[in-house]
Amino acid sequence: MTTFWPWLSLAGLGAFHGFNPAMGWLFAVALGLHRQSRRIVWLSLVPIAIGHAISIATVLAVVVAFGAAMDLHSFRLAAALLLLGLAAYGALYGHSHRVRVGMRTGMAGLTLWSFLMATSHGAGLMLVPAVLSLCLADHSGDLAIASSLPVSLAAVAVHSGAMLAVTAAVALAVFEWLGLAPLRSAWINFDRLWTLALGATGIVLLVQ
């Protein structure tokens, strides 16, 4: 059971990322509506998921490398302060520095956009508490690269799979049935939710 909850957390965060319009489904819908094609919506999901997964994998690879070189307490403190710093920045300035990609972009441009959006939002850092718990499940107290990388790759797969499933479901529901009009009256401030999530994740690392 102690290793079940981190996996559930990874899937839950993937669902949360997928539900967040800033992570891609709104872009997929906009592209589909712009080109009047359901096929474009489906195709857009692939580079969005790939870019997100590359961002997550890159962050976790850096985290594992630094975690193996640092003592566990210092590593947790550094990761927590970084997350809290991102949350403070989001609270003060919001996510105002958007990565702008036009409606004529290709699959490579959409992959780059997704990678930059996930990285700038600190998406990979939010997975650190769950991945750290899984990597230390043997209670050895050490973060070894050889044993942590397979776990990190599995975490990327679980998280990205959940993110892709939710992104696809929301994008297709909005494109096929809802349209963009209801979003004007029923919009959720995901920037605020994201800032709160980053802060909560930083606090979890501090007390973990």
Secondary structure as UniProt FT lines:
FT   TURN            2..3
FT   HELIX           4..19
FT   HELIX           21..23
FT   HELIX           25..35
FT   HELIX           38..69
FT   HELIX           72..93
FT   TURN            103..104
FT   HELIX           107..120
FT   TURN            121..124
FT   HELIX           125..127
FT   HELIX           128..135
FT   TURN            136..138
FT   HELIX           145..173
FT   HELIX           174..178
FT   HELIX           181..185
FT   HELIX           190..207
//
